[in-house]
Amino acid sequence: MLPSKRLLLRLGLIFLLLVTAAVPAVAHQAAAPATGLSGQSLRPYQFVFVAYALAWVLVLGWVVAIARRMARLERRLGG
């Protein structure tokens, strides 16, 4: 049983909102000054976090596209 398009769209939008909310938090944390080993900055890694989030968005989009194709195929086959 495939989830409805509306549910997939809502899940995608929620995920996108969470990712866009997390990026400024990571950027703000990375902007804090570093003092010693315990206060190392995450500034060089902020693009890694953004790339990771983008990869998840692309995977989610791919899953939605596959689900839509499967639903269309099932309709054509009369399932």
N, C-alpha and C positions, 0 to 999 in steps of 0.2 A: 504494500500500500504506500503510495507516494504522498508526501505532504502537499497541501494545497499551495498554489502560487502565492496566495496572500500571506500564508504563514512563512514561507521562505523569504518573501520580500520583507516582512516585518523583522525576521531574524537577521537578515542582512543589514537592514537599517540600524537595528540595535547594535550590532557588532561594529558597524561603521561609526556610530556615535561614540561607542566606548573607545575605539581606537583614536578618534580625533580628540577625545577628551584626555586620553593618556599621553599623547605626544607633547602638549604644552607642559604637562606635569614633569615629564622626563627632561624637557628642555630647561625648565626652571631649576630642577635639581642639578642639572649639568652646569648651570651658570653659577652655582655657588662656589666661592673661592676654596681652593684646596689647601689644607694645612697638614703637612706630614703624610705619612703612609695611611693613616686612618681616614683622612679627608680627601682622598684622591677624587678628582673630578671625573664624571662620566661623559664629559663633552665629546671626546673622540668617538664614543659609542652611540651617540644619539641617532646617527644615521643607520646603525645596525638595528635599533629598535624600530625605526620607521620602515626599513626594508622588511623586517620580520612581519610587521603589521600589514604591509602591502602584500606580502606573500600570502598571508591568511585571507585577505580580501580576494585575491586572485583565485585561490583554491575554492573559497566559498562560491564565487561566481562560476567556476568550472562545474562544481557540484550542482548548482542550480541549472546550468545549461544542460547537463547530462539528464537531470530529472525531467526537464521539459521535453527533451528529445524522446526519452523513454515513454512519457505520457502520450506524446503524439503518436509514437509507434504502436502503443497499445490500443489507442483509438482506431488507428488504421487497420489493425488486425482484428478488431471487433472484441477486444478483451474487456 
